[in-house]
Structures are given as structure tokens and as C-alpha cells.
Amino acid sequence: MNDSFLEVLDFVKENDVKFVRLAFTDLFGIQKNISVPSTELQRIFENGASFDGSAINGFTSVNNSDLLLKPECSTMSILPWRPSQGQVMRMFCGVKNADGSDFDLDSRNLLKKAIQRSAKMGYFCRVGIECEFYLFKTDEDGNPTQIAFDKGGYCDISPRDKGENIRREICLNLEQMGIRPESSHHERGTGQNEIDLCYSDALSTADNFMTFKWVAKTISARHGVYASFMPKPILKQCGNGLHINLSIAKGGKNLFKTGGQEHSESSESFIAGILKRTREITAVLNPLTNSYARFGQFEAPKYVTWSHQNRSQLIRIPAANGEYSRMELRSPDPSCNIYLALALLINAGLDGIEQNEKLCQPCNINLYEADEFIKENDIQTLPKDLKEALTIMENSAFVKKIMPEKMFEKYISLKKEEWNSYEESENRKDFEIDTYFEFI
């Protein structure tokens, strides 16, 4: 047992921690956990915590089901909404096979490998996220309804914005867990909110996003409302986006430059690599049948283009300077597996740098009002539905190179089953509500 483990055990004793949540995600980014008494933590550090992998969506079969969780010391955090006496702590875990080797379908580990590749090439990737979600009223039994919590609009204030106290409490809890919110506000949709998290390294950002969704749902439930991260819970309202901001640094210097419409060669190639592969990874960035109802309206992208500051584009370069200079990818939604999404995005960008991809010219027009321009310039569109996205991904040599074979095959197979169930359903809207609304 190393010094880090001993420091965690000392922290547990000094802070009256009675239970530890061992957190991990399934193949599709749904967070899971096992709760153990803190007295078991030393044993778990040494041997791991066993669980039934066959009961986790996308993991193992019944005949080979034993998996282990190995907690990572740097991820420990007290849950501030739990009692201060007999506290509860959360730690993210690596998923291991019974022999202690890495489990092929652990997407968090895949992100670690992308970060290692970046470091070997001399680059450090920073990630920030802007996440939208809806608040819905609940019924007398506490079950979510499809009635929006308020009728507020973009950046409204109380009393039209009824979610400000909920957002405030979410942000305060995140701060107590060591996560820095950057801003929060009411979004355009009725009952829709947004909270943005500060930049960090890719793995910390992914862990922070998983924590954020948990905190948002927990605090909302304490206020008697339901937080939904479903991409399009109200068909005639704005969808929920997960805007992913990416930058790369070398030698401590951010390579993204936005002053005077100028970029470094490496940052241009990084953007070009992501543009080249976006269609191939859309089934990961937008994994639900419901994800595709969001594209092409309310500032959600539809075309594979980029520009400065233009919100109709897939990638925009925001007006920012210094350490905040970056690219913003606007297609992902919060139902994605953030570990898998970032692993693929970082690798796509690094491929772009390695292959010296040249960035195409920016598309400085409003694409929502440019049908003739789109036809004349043969601009690629994002996949129109999950079926098309899966077909493109299935034929992608890039995705097959990055994802382990078992992970790739399992992801495609289970998502095809989901699409088939959607196609065969008598009412597709009801299918999506029943399948996603209370689980995303």
C-alpha cells in the first residue's frame, strides 16, 4: 500500500467518514456505484471491490462476470448534502478484470490512454463544458411529470426564473466538492437551465461532469423537481446541448490564438482532425434516438463546418484571449459517455496534428438561412438519425483503431438493438419518453 492510500485512510479517520461510494460508469456513461463501510477501504485498496459485471449494461456475460473496482485516491470527495457526522465520501474507480488487468470496456481508462498519447506528443489538452438541462415538476408521489418547472427564457430572473435557487445550491455543492462552476443562468427553453464548469485537464473534467449530473439531480430532487439531461425532452423547445471546449498547450503555452482571426498551425490541424472525424463519432457524441431531434434548430448545428463566433456552426472559435482561447464543439449532448466522447475527440485532434491536416476555410454565414450556399458548396451534414450514425461509425477505421474490439462491437450491437426497438414501437415519442426521460 503506497503513501497516497495511507493518506486517504488517515483522512477517513480524521473526518469521521463512515461510508465510501465507489463510482464507475457503464459503457454508455450511466454512473453506478457500490457503497462500502470505510472500515473495508484498506482491503479494497489492496484487493479491489468485486461486482457482477454481467449486471452492468455493455460489460460482461454471466459466464465471465467477476470484475473489480480499484479506487483512485486523487478523486476522493465528501458528499456535502449528506450528514456531517458519519460522512459519506465518493471515489472514482478503475474497472479491472479478476486477475487485476485493465478491463477492455472501461471507457474511463480509454480516456487515460488518449491523455497519455497527448503527453507523448508533447501536448496538454484542457477541457471545459457547458451543460444544459431541464427542470420538471414532480407529482404527489415525487415522480417526474413532463410539465416544465417555469416559463422563463434566456437569462431571465426571478420570479420568471424559478430555478435560480436550485442552480445556486448545485453550484455551492460543487464548490464544496472541489469543482469550480464558471457561470449559471436560465436557458431559452421553458424550465431549461445551464451551468458551465471551469477548464481542467480532460480526466478531471470528465469526472467533474459525472459529479455535476449527480449533484444536479440530487439537489433538484431535494427541491421537489426533476432534472432531465435528455437531449430533446420537449420537442417544440430547445434541446439540451453539451458544448465541449477544447484547447491544447505545448511547453505551457496555449496554442489556440484568436486575436486577428489567427491560429497556430497545430491548433488548426487539431480542429481539422476533429472536423474530419465528427461524423464517424457522432453515434458516441449523440447516442440516443432522441439526440437527432435537436440538430438544425435553436442554435444546434446540422452541418460539418467551423467559424469564429458563429453559433450556427459545428465548431466555433469564441471571442476569448490568453488561456481561454479555444474551440467549442456544439454537437454533443449530455446523454453521451463523456469519457468515451473525450477519448475519441482528443485522438481525432491528435491524428490531425500527426497527419498535418489542413483546416478548411471558415463558413461565416448563418447556415439556418443558406440553403443555396449549402447545395453549391456540397457541405457535409451530421447524421440524420442514430441508424445513419451507427452505420458511419461501424465503417470507421479511426474508431476501430481507438476503441478496443470488444468495446466497439458491444457499443454498436446494443445501440442497433435500441434503434430497432425504436423503429418497431407504435409511438416513437412515447418510446423515447419511456426509455430515456427518467434515466438520462
Residue pairs with C-beta under 8 A, 6 or more apart in sequence:
1 42
1 45
1 46
4 73
4 74
5 42
5 45
5 73
7 73
8 41
8 45
8 73
8 76
9 41
9 42
9 45
11 17
11 76
12 20
12 38
12 41
12 89
15 78
15 87
16 85
16 86
16 87
17 38
17 78
17 87
17 88
17 89
18 37
18 38
18 86
18 87
18 88
19 35
19 36
19 37
19 38
19 86
19 88
19 89
20 35
20 36
20 37
20 38
20 40
20 41
20 71
20 88
20 89
20 90
20 91
21 33
21 34
21 35
21 79
21 88
21 89
21 90
21 91
22 33
22 34
22 35
22 36
22 44
22 49
22 69
22 71
22 91
22 93
23 31
23 32
23 33
23 90
23 91
23 92
23 93
23 210
24 31
24 32
24 33
24 69
24 92
24 93
24 95
24 106
24 108
25 31
25 32
25 107
25 108
25 210
25 337
25 339
26 32
26 56
26 57
26 58
26 59
27 56
27 57
27 58
27 59
27 105
27 107
27 337
27 340
27 407
27 410
27 411
27 414
28 57
28 58
28 287
28 337
28 411
28 414
29 107
29 210
29 287
29 335
29 336
29 337
29 338
29 339
29 340
30 57
30 439
31 210
31 213
31 214
32 56
33 90
34 49
34 51
34 69
35 88
36 44
36 49
38 89
40 49
41 71
44 69
44 70
44 71
45 70
45 71
47 68
48 68
48 69
48 70
48 96
48 100
49 68
49 69
49 71
49 93
50 66
50 67
50 68
50 69
50 98
51 67
51 68
51 69
52 65
52 66
52 67
53 59
53 60
53 64
53 65
53 66
53 67
53 103
54 60
54 61
54 62
54 65
55 65
57 414
58 105
58 410
58 411
58 414
59 67
59 103
59 105
60 67
60 105
66 98
67 95
67 96
67 97
67 98
67 103
68 95
68 96
68 97
68 98
68 100
69 93
69 94
69 95
69 96
70 93
70 94
70 95
70 96
71 91
71 92
71 93
72 91
72 92
72 93
72 94
73 91
75 90
75 91
75 92
75 207
76 89
76 90
76 91
77 89
77 90
77 91
77 177
77 178
77 211
78 87
78 88
78 89
78 90
78 176
78 177
79 87
79 88
79 89
79 90
79 177
80 173
80 176
80 177
81 173
81 218
81 219
81 222
82 88
90 211
92 108
92 207
92 210
94 102
94 106
94 108
94 109
95 102
95 103
95 105
95 106
95 108
95 109
96 102
96 103
97 103
102 109
103 109
104 404
104 405
104 406
104 407
105 404
105 406
105 407
105 410
107 337
107 339
107 340
107 343
107 407
108 203
108 206
108 339
110 339
110 340
110 343
110 402
110 403
110 404
110 407
111 202
111 203
111 206
111 339
111 340
111 342
111 343
111 346
112 203
113 343
114 202
114 342
114 343
114 346
114 347
114 350
114 402
115 125
115 201
115 202
115 203
115 346
117 346
117 347
117 350
118 124
118 125
118 248
118 346
118 350
121 350
121 353
121 354
122 250
122 251
123 248
123 249
123 250
123 266
123 350
123 353
124 201
124 248
124 249
124 250
125 201
125 202
125 246
125 247
125 248
125 249
125 346
125 349
126 199
126 200
126 201
126 202
126 246
126 247
126 248
126 249
126 254
126 326
127 199
127 200
127 201
127 202
127 205
127 206
127 244
127 245
127 246
127 342
128 182
128 196
128 197
128 198
128 199
128 200
128 205
128 244
128 245
128 326
129 196
129 197
129 205
129 208
129 209
129 242
129 243
129 244
129 245
129 338
130 194
130 196
130 197
130 241
130 242
130 243
130 245
131 194
131 195
131 196
131 197
131 209
131 212
131 213
131 229
131 240
131 241
131 242
131 243
131 334
132 187
132 192
132 193
132 194
132 238
132 239
132 240
132 241
132 242
132 334
133 192
133 193
133 194
133 195
133 216
133 227
133 228
133 229
133 240
133 334
134 148
134 149
134 189
134 191
134 192
134 193
134 227
134 228
134 230
134 233
134 234
134 240
135 148
135 149
135 150
135 162
135 163
135 166
135 191
135 192
135 193
135 220
135 225
135 226
135 227
135 228
136 144
136 145
136 146
136 147
136 148
136 149
136 191
136 225
136 226
136 228
136 233
137 144
137 145
137 147
137 148
137 149
137 225
137 226
138 144
138 145
138 224
138 225
138 226
139 145
142 221
142 224
144 226
144 228
144 437
144 438
145 226
146 233
146 234
146 433
146 437
148 189
148 190
148 191
148 192
148 234
148 237
149 162
149 163
149 191
149 225
150 160
150 161
150 162
150 163
150 186
150 190
150 191
151 160
151 190
151 191
152 160
152 161
152 162
152 163
152 186
152 190
152 191
153 160
153 186
153 188
153 190
154 185
154 186
154 187
154 188
155 185
155 186
156 186
157 164
157 186
158 164
160 186
161 186
163 186
163 191
163 193
164 186
165 223
166 193
166 219
166 220
166 223
166 225
167 184
167 185
167 193
167 195
168 184
169 219
169 223
170 181
170 184
170 195
170 212
170 215
170 216
170 219
170 220
171 181
171 184
171 195
173 215
173 219
174 180
174 181
174 197
174 208
174 211
174 212
174 215
175 181
177 211
177 215
179 197
179 208
179 211
179 212
180 197
180 198
181 195
181 196
181 197
181 198
182 196
182 197
182 198
183 195
183 196
184 193
184 194
184 195
184 196
185 193
185 194
186 192
186 193
186 194
187 193
187 194
187 238
188 237
188 238
188 298
189 234
189 237
189 238
190 234
190 237
192 237
192 238
192 240
195 212
195 216
197 205
197 208
197 209
197 212
199 205
199 245
199 247
199 323
199 324
200 208
202 342
202 346
205 338
205 342
206 338
206 339
206 342
209 338
210 338
213 229
213 334
216 227
217 226
217 227
220 226
220 227
221 227
226 438
228 240
228 437
228 440
229 240
229 333
229 334
229 335
229 440
230 240
230 288
230 290
230 335
230 432
230 436
230 437
230 440
231 239
231 240
231 286
231 288
231 290
231 291
231 293
231 294
231 333
231 334
231 335
231 440
232 239
232 240
232 290
232 291
232 293
232 294
233 240
233 437
235 293
235 429
237 298
238 298
238 299
238 300
239 293
239 294
239 297
239 298
239 300
239 333
240 294
240 333
240 334
241 294
241 300
241 330
241 332
241 333
241 334
242 332
242 333
242 334
242 336
242 338
243 328
243 329
243 330
243 332
244 328
244 329
244 332
244 341
244 342
244 345
245 318
245 326
245 327
245 328
245 329
246 270
246 274
246 326
246 327
246 328
246 329
246 345
246 346
246 349
247 254
247 255
247 256
247 267
247 323
247 325
247 326
247 327
248 254
248 255
248 256
248 266
248 267
248 270
248 349
249 255
250 266
254 322
254 323
254 325
255 264
255 266
255 267
255 270
256 263
256 264
256 267
256 317
256 325
256 326
256 327
257 263
257 264
257 267
257 325
258 308
258 317
258 318
258 319
258 320
258 321
258 325
259 321
261 308
263 271
263 317
263 359
266 353
267 327
268 358
268 359
269 349
269 352
269 353
269 355
269 356
269 357
269 358
269 359
270 327
270 349
270 350
270 352
270 353
271 306
271 315
271 327
271 349
271 352
271 359
272 352
272 357
272 358
272 359
272 360
273 348
273 349
273 350
273 351
273 352
273 353
273 355
273 357
274 315
274 327
274 329
274 345
274 348
274 349
274 352
275 304
275 306
275 314
275 315
275 359
275 360
276 348
276 352
276 357
277 344
277 348
277 351
277 396
277 398
278 285
278 304
278 314
278 329
278 331
278 348
278 382
279 304
279 380
279 382
279 383
279 389
279 392
280 392
280 393
280 396
280 398
280 399
281 341
281 344
281 345
281 348
281 393
281 396
281 398
281 399
282 331
282 382
282 383
282 389
282 392
282 393
283 383
283 386
283 389
283 390
283 392
283 393
283 411
283 415
284 336
284 337
284 340
284 341
284 344
284 393
284 411
285 331
285 332
285 333
285 336
285 341
286 292
286 294
286 295
286 331
286 332
286 333
286 335
286 336
286 382
286 386
286 389
287 335
287 336
287 337
287 386
287 415
288 333
288 335
288 386
288 418
288 432
288 436
288 440
289 385
289 386
289 418
289 419
289 422
289 428
289 431
289 432
290 335
290 432
290 436
291 333
291 335
291 386
292 383
292 384
292 385
292 386
292 389
294 300
294 333
295 301
295 302
295 331
295 382
295 384
296 302
296 368
297 368
299 311
299 312
299 330
300 330
300 331
301 312
301 313
301 314
301 330
301 331
301 367
301 382
302 367
302 381
302 382
303 313
303 314
303 363
303 367
303 374
303 379
303 380
303 381
303 382
304 314
304 379
304 380
304 381
304 382
305 313
305 314
305 315
305 362
305 363
305 367
305 379
306 313
306 314
306 315
306 316
306 317
306 327
306 359
306 360
306 362
306 363
307 313
307 315
307 316
307 317
307 362
307 363
307 364
308 316
308 317
308 319
308 362
308 364
309 316
309 317
309 318
309 319
310 316
310 363
310 364
310 365
310 366
311 330
312 365
312 366
312 367
312 368
313 330
313 363
313 367
314 329
314 330
314 331
314 382
315 327
315 328
315 329
315 330
316 327
316 328
316 330
317 326
317 327
317 328
318 324
318 326
318 328
320 326
329 345
331 382
332 341
334 440
335 436
335 440
340 403
343 402
344 399
344 402
344 403
347 398
347 402
348 398
351 357
351 398
363 379
365 373
367 373
367 374
367 379
373 379
383 389
383 392
386 415
386 418
386 419
386 422
387 419
387 423
390 412
390 415
390 416
390 419
393 399
393 412
394 412
399 408
400 408
403 411
418 435
421 431
421 435
422 428
422 431
422 432
422 435
425 431
